[in-house]
Amino acid sequence: MSRRTGAQVPVARLQPVILGGDVGAYSLARTFHEAYGVRSVVVSTVSTGLVRHSRILENVVEPGIDDGPTVVRRLRDVAARFADRHLVLLGSADWLVRTIVENRAELEDLYTIPYVDVATLDRVTDKVLFGELCAELGIDHPATVVHDVQGGGTPDTSGLRFPVIAKAADTAAYHLVEFPGKKKVFTVDTPAELAELLGRVQASGYQGSFVVQDLIPGDDSGMRILTCYSDASGKVRFSAFGHVLLEEHTPGALGNPAGIITGHDEQIVAQATRLLEHLGWTGYANFDLKHDPRDGRTVFFELNPRLGRSNFYITAGGRNTAELYVREHVQGLDPLPDGAVDHLTEPHLYTVLPRWLLRRYVADPALRARTRALGRARRVTNPLWYRAETDPRRLAYLAVAQANQVRKYRRYYPTGDA
């Protein structure tokens, strides 16, 4: 938390600064613009189509965003241009949040930084430590084997059933390496295929562990998402649960929700609350979960220390995510207005896809019907289509990008109904 936190500051002096150039970064900028009419500064490695030609943000390109001293210099330069503003610094990916937290001492004299300390961050973003924490607190978690990549050898998977899921335990370290066929999450069919994958990861120089987990059966609609906000005292104040309809399937975005219907699950929220309050967590936490049809459990996969890539499902569902940050850290108020509910209450459809394409790939007829009904009721939001965006170049980009979604799903997920 910044030394500037808690001061009574007029909202007119608010200046969000966001690291990242993906749909999550754009969605954060949109939430601030919807709530306060402010233009965020979005600092990205390259100028992506998602943030280029936008009316609601200023895009600053910094190729060295993954280098601590470089990004600190750039952020201090940005702050100098807004010396009369209250600056709030956010990251749209785990590795960007880590960059901010690890360089807090060089930034917090200028920025409010609403993230936990490095020790707490390490405890939850490492998937090994997160699994141990779930076991300690009795929180549902899939069967897991941990492999030291640079130690070599073959992990003991005798307690798992193939196919299995394999993914990096340290997402920030994994971001810094490249190798043929790199993905966020791998589905591995045989022990031989797993050994070959781990060999490629080892050759890339990745220094962390790899997590090999029980593959929960079922399609994308078995996935769930939960986002919680904890106040400065570590108390969970708000939750936003969602039923994932479909995920993205391109290698670089694999596993990110492409469609969500908001809802509520008291049991899941209670488990998340137990974990977060045990940690003394502050700010937002985003959980990935999946329902296991074999035993009815919904298991926690991981905790992301930030608002997720699909964070706009919360704002679309009725609670603007920026307002909690601003009320607590800028205005010095309670994060929720008096009388506000502590969870999303009404179903709303979030999607980054054309609705017809989403329905085509949702296998469950009941979920397809709910998707269609929410569309007819106009309770649906695509975060990229925003009435404040009027630049024809951006509108043309979005039209092309939506058409490309059809091509991407046909290539990477060719199992939808014709």
C-alpha positions in Angstrom: 0.0 0.0 0.0 1.3 3.5 -0.9 2.1 6.2 1.7 -0.4 8.2 -0.3 -3.2 5.8 0.5 -6.2 6.9 2.5 -5.9 10.6 1.8 -9.1 12.5 1.0 -8.5 13.3 -2.7 -11.1 14.7 -5.1 -11.9 12.1 -7.8 -11.3 14.8 -10.4 -7.6 14.4 -9.6 -7.6 10.6 -10.2 -5.1 9.2 -12.7 -5.0 5.5 -13.3 -1.8 4.0 -14.8 -2.1 0.4 -16.1 0.7 -1.9 -17.2 -0.3 -4.2 -20.1 -1.8 -4.1 -23.5 -4.4 -7.0 -23.5 -8.1 -7.1 -23.1 -7.7 -7.1 -19.3 -5.8 -3.8 -19.4 -8.3 -2.3 -21.8 -11.1 -3.5 -19.5 -9.5 -1.8 -16.5 -9.3 1.5 -18.4 -12.9 1.2 -19.4 -14.0 0.7 -15.8 -12.3 3.9 -14.7 -13.7 5.8 -17.7 -17.3 4.5 -17.0 -17.1 5.4 -13.3 -15.1 8.7 -13.4 -14.7 9.8 -17.0 -10.9 9.7 -16.7 -8.5 8.6 -19.4 -6.0 6.0 -18.1 -2.4 5.8 -19.2 -1.8 2.2 -20.5 1.9 1.3 -20.7 2.5 -1.7 -23.0 5.4 -3.5 -24.6 4.0 -2.8 -28.1 0.9 -0.8 -29.3 -1.7 -3.5 -29.6 -4.9 -3.2 -31.5 -6.8 -3.4 -28.2 -5.4 -0.1 -27.0 -4.5 1.7 -30.2 -6.8 4.5 -31.4 -8.8 4.5 -28.1 -10.6 7.6 -26.9 -10.6 6.5 -23.3 -6.8 5.9 -22.7 -3.4 7.1 -23.7 -1.0 4.3 -24.8 2.6 4.6 -23.8 4.9 2.0 -25.5 7.8 0.7 -23.4 9.6 -2.3 -24.9 11.6 -2.8 -21.7 8.5 -3.3 -19.5 9.9 -6.6 -18.2 13.1 -4.9 -16.9 12.6 -3.4 -13.4 14.9 -0.3 -13.7 13.5 0.5 -17.1 9.9 0.3 -16.2 10.6 2.3 -13.0 12.2 5.1 -15.1 9.2 5.1 -17.5 6.7 5.1 -14.7 8.4 8.0 -12.9 8.4 9.9 -16.2 4.7 9.3 -16.6 4.1 10.5 -13.0 6.1 13.7 -13.6 3.5 14.6 -16.3 0.7 14.2 -13.8 2.3 15.8 -10.7 -1.0 17.3 -9.5 -2.9 14.0 -9.8 -3.4 11.0 -7.5 -1.9 8.1 -9.4 -3.1 4.6 -9.0 -0.8 1.9 -10.5 -2.2 -1.5 -11.7 -1.0 -4.5 -13.7 -3.0 -6.7 -16.0 -1.0 -9.9 -15.7 0.8 -11.7 -12.8 4.3 -10.9 -14.0 3.3 -7.2 -14.3 1.9 -7.2 -10.8 5.2 -8.8 -9.6 7.2 -6.1 -11.4 5.2 -3.4 -9.6 5.5 -5.1 -6.2 9.2 -5.9 -6.5 9.9 -2.2 -7.3 7.4 -0.7 -4.8 10.2 1.2 -2.9 11.0 3.1 -6.1 7.4 3.9 -7.0 5.2 4.3 -3.9 6.3 7.9 -3.3 4.4 8.7 -6.5 1.8 6.0 -6.9 -0.9 4.2 -4.8 -0.1 0.5 -5.2 -3.0 -1.6 -4.0 -1.2 -5.0 -3.9 0.1 -7.3 -1.2 3.8 -7.5 -0.3 6.3 -9.8 -2.1 6.2 -12.6 0.6 2.4 -12.9 0.4 2.6 -12.7 -3.4 5.1 -15.6 -3.5 3.0 -17.7 -1.3 0.0 -17.7 -3.5 1.3 -17.3 -7.1 3.6 -20.3 -6.8 1.2 -23.1 -7.6 3.1 -25.5 -5.4 2.7 -23.3 -2.3 -0.9 -22.6 -3.2 -1.7 -26.3 -3.3 0.0 -26.8 0.1 -2.1 -23.8 1.5 -5.3 -25.4 0.2 -4.4 -28.7 1.9 -3.7 -26.9 5.1 -7.0 -25.1 5.1 -9.2 -27.9 3.8 -9.9 -26.2 0.5 -10.8 -28.5 -2.4 -7.8 -28.8 -4.8 -7.0 -31.4 -7.5 -4.4 -34.2 -7.0 -1.0 -32.7 -7.9 2.6 -33.8 -8.6 5.4 -31.1 -8.6 8.4 -31.5 -10.7 11.7 -29.6 -10.4 12.4 -28.8 -14.1 16.1 -28.1 -13.9 16.6 -31.1 -11.6 15.7 -33.3 -14.6 14.4 -36.8 -14.5 10.7 -37.9 -14.7 8.0 -37.0 -12.2 6.2 -39.8 -10.4 2.7 -39.7 -11.8 1.7 -43.1 -10.6 -1.1 -41.4 -8.5 -2.5 -39.6 -11.5 -4.6 -40.9 -14.5 -3.6 -39.8 -18.0 -4.4 -37.5 -19.7 -3.1 -34.9 -17.2 -2.7 -31.1 -17.0 0.8 -29.6 -16.9 1.6 -26.0 -16.2 4.3 -23.8 -14.8 4.3 -23.2 -11.1 5.9 -19.8 -11.4 4.0 -17.8 -14.1 6.3 -14.7 -13.8 9.4 -16.8 -14.5 7.6 -18.7 -17.2 6.8 -15.5 -19.0 10.5 -14.8 -19.5 11.3 -18.0 -21.5 10.4 -19.2 -24.9 10.4 -22.7 -26.5 8.6 -24.4 -29.4 5.0 -25.1 -28.7 4.9 -23.0 -25.5 1.4 -22.7 -24.0 -0.1 -21.4 -20.8 -1.5 -24.9 -20.0 -0.8 -28.3 -21.6 -3.0 -31.3 -21.8 -0.7 -34.3 -21.9 -1.9 -37.8 -23.0 1.0 -40.1 -22.0 4.1 -40.3 -19.7 6.3 -40.2 -22.8 4.7 -37.0 -24.0 5.1 -35.5 -20.5 8.8 -36.3 -20.5 9.3 -34.8 -23.9 7.5 -31.6 -22.8 9.5 -31.2 -19.7 12.7 -31.7 -21.7 11.7 -28.7 -23.9 10.9 -26.6 -20.8 14.2 -27.5 -19.2 16.1 -26.5 -22.4 14.4 -23.1 -22.4 16.1 -22.2 -19.1 13.0 -22.0 -17.0 14.1 -22.2 -13.4 10.8 -23.0 -11.6 8.8 -26.1 -11.0 6.1 -27.6 -13.3 2.8 -28.7 -11.8 1.2 -31.9 -13.1 -2.5 -32.3 -12.1 -5.4 -34.5 -12.3 -7.4 -33.6 -15.4 -11.0 -32.8 -14.2 -13.3 -34.3 -16.9 -15.7 -32.1 -18.8 -15.6 -29.3 -21.3 -15.0 -25.6 -20.8 -18.5 -25.1 -19.2 -17.2 -27.0 -16.1 -14.9 -24.0 -15.3 -15.8 -21.4 -12.7 -14.4 -18.0 -11.9 -14.4 -16.1 -8.6 -13.1 -12.6 -7.8 -12.9 -11.3 -4.2 -12.0 -7.9 -2.8 -10.4 -7.6 0.6 -10.2 -4.3 2.4 -7.1 -2.9 4.1 -7.8 -4.8 7.3 -7.8 -8.1 5.4 -11.5 -8.7 5.5 -13.3 -10.0 2.4 -15.9 -7.4 1.5 -17.1 -8.4 -2.0 -17.3 -11.4 -4.3 -18.2 -12.0 -7.9 -18.7 -15.6 -9.0 -19.2 -16.7 -12.6 -20.0 -19.8 -14.6 -17.6 -20.0 -17.5 -19.3 -21.0 -20.8 -16.3 -21.2 -23.1 -12.6 -20.5 -22.9 -10.2 -19.1 -25.4 -8.2 -21.8 -27.3 -5.4 -20.0 -29.0 -2.0 -21.1 -27.5 -1.2 -17.8 -26.0 -4.6 -17.2 -24.4 -5.5 -20.8 -23.6 -7.7 -21.1 -20.5 -8.9 -17.5 -20.4 -12.7 -17.2 -20.2 -14.4 -16.1 -23.5 -17.9 -16.2 -22.1 -19.2 -16.0 -18.5 -22.6 -15.9 -16.8 -22.5 -14.2 -13.4 -24.1 -15.9 -10.4 -23.3 -16.7 -6.7 -22.1 -19.8 -4.8 -22.0 -19.3 -1.0 -19.9 -22.5 -0.4 -17.2 -21.5 -2.9 -17.1 -17.9 -1.5 -16.8 -19.3 2.0 -13.8 -21.4 1.1 -12.1 -18.4 -0.7 -12.8 -16.2 2.3 -11.2 -18.7 4.7 -8.0 -18.7 2.5 -7.8 -14.9 2.0 -8.5 -14.0 5.5 -5.9 -16.6 6.7 -3.4 -14.8 4.5 -4.4 -11.3 5.5 -4.9 -10.6 1.8 -5.7 -7.1 0.6 -7.1 -5.9 -2.7 -8.5 -8.2 -5.5 -7.9 -11.9 -5.8 -9.0 -13.9 -8.8 -9.5 -17.7 -8.6 -9.7 -20.3 -11.4 -11.9 -23.3 -10.4 -13.6 -26.3 -12.1 -16.6 -28.4 -11.2 -15.8 -32.1 -11.0 -18.8 -34.2 -12.1 -17.3 -37.3 -10.5 -17.8 -36.2 -7.0 -19.6 -32.8 -7.2 -16.7 -30.8 -5.8 -15.6 -27.5 -7.3 -11.8 -27.5 -7.0 -9.5 -24.4 -6.7 -6.7 -24.4 -9.3 -4.9 -21.1 -8.6 -5.1 -17.6 -7.3 -4.2 -14.6 -9.4 -3.1 -11.6 -7.3 -5.1 -9.1 -9.4 -8.2 -8.5 -11.4 -8.2 -11.2 -14.1 -8.1 -10.8 -17.9 -11.8 -11.2 -18.0 -12.4 -8.7 -15.1 -15.1 -6.8 -16.9 -17.6 -9.6 -16.1 -17.8 -7.9 -12.7 -18.4 -4.4 -13.9 -20.9 -5.7 -16.5 -22.6 -7.7 -13.7 -23.3 -4.6 -11.6 -20.3 -3.6 -9.5 -17.7 -1.4 -11.1 -14.3 -2.8 -10.0 -12.5 0.6 -10.1 -14.9 2.1 -7.5 -13.7 -0.2 -4.7 -10.1 0.8 -5.3 -10.9 4.5 -5.5 -13.3 4.6 -2.6 -10.8 2.9 -0.3 -7.4 4.1 -1.6 -8.2 7.6 -3.0 -11.2 8.9 -1.2 -10.5 7.2 2.2 -14.0 5.7 2.3 -15.4 2.3 2.9 -14.8 0.3 -0.3 -18.6 -0.4 -0.6 -21.3 2.3 -0.5 -23.8 2.1 2.4 -26.3 -0.6 1.7 -24.4 -2.2 -1.2 -24.6 -6.0 -1.5 -21.5 -8.0 -0.9 -21.8 -10.1 -4.1 -23.2 -10.0 -7.6 -26.9 -10.8 -7.5 -28.2 -10.8 -11.1 -27.2 -13.0 -14.1 -25.4 -11.2 -16.8 -23.6 -12.5 -19.9 -20.0 -11.4 -20.5 -18.4 -12.4 -23.8 -15.5 -11.3 -26.0 -17.0 -13.3 -28.9 -19.9 -12.7 -31.3 -22.9 -14.2 -29.5 -23.7 -16.6 -32.3 -20.2 -17.9 -32.1 -20.3 -18.3 -28.4 -23.6 -20.3 -28.7 -22.1 -22.5 -31.4 -19.4 -23.7 -29.1 -21.4 -24.1 -25.9 -22.2 -27.8 -25.8 -24.8 -27.9 -23.1 -28.3 -27.1 -24.5 -29.5 -25.5 -21.2 -26.5 -23.2 -21.1 -27.1 -22.3 -24.8 -30.7 -21.4 -23.9 -29.6 -19.2 -21.0 -27.1 -17.5 -23.3 -29.7 -16.8 -25.9 -32.2 -15.6 -23.2 -29.7 -13.1 -21.7 -29.0 -11.8 -25.2 -32.7 -11.3 -25.9 -33.0 -9.5 -22.6 -30.0 -7.3 -23.5 -28.2 -8.4 -20.4 -25.0 -9.0 -22.3 -21.7 -7.1 -22.5 -18.6 -7.3 -24.7 -15.9 -5.2 -23.0 -14.3 -4.1 -26.3 -17.5 -2.5 -27.7 -17.9 0.7 -25.8 -20.1 3.6 -26.8 -17.3 6.1 -26.0 -15.1 4.6 -28.7 -15.9 6.4 -31.9 -12.6 6.4 -33.8 -13.3 4.6 -37.1 -9.9 3.0 -37.1 -10.7 1.3 -33.8 -14.1 0.3 -34.9 -12.6 -1.3 -38.1 -10.0 -3.2 -36.0 -12.7 -4.6 -33.7 -14.8 -5.7 -36.7 -11.8 -7.6 -38.2 -10.9 -9.0 -34.8 -14.3 -10.4 -34.2 -14.3 -12.0 -37.7 -10.9 -13.5 -36.8 -12.4 -15.2 -33.8 -14.3 -17.5 -36.1 -11.1 -18.5 -37.9 -9.3 -19.1 -34.5 -12.0 -21.3 -33.1 -12.2 -23.4 -36.3 -8.5 -23.9 -36.1 -7.9 -24.5 -32.4 -11.3 -25.8 -31.2 -13.0 -27.4 -34.2 -15.6 -29.3 -32.1 -18.5 -26.9 -32.1 -21.8 -27.7 -33.6 -22.2 -26.7 -37.3 
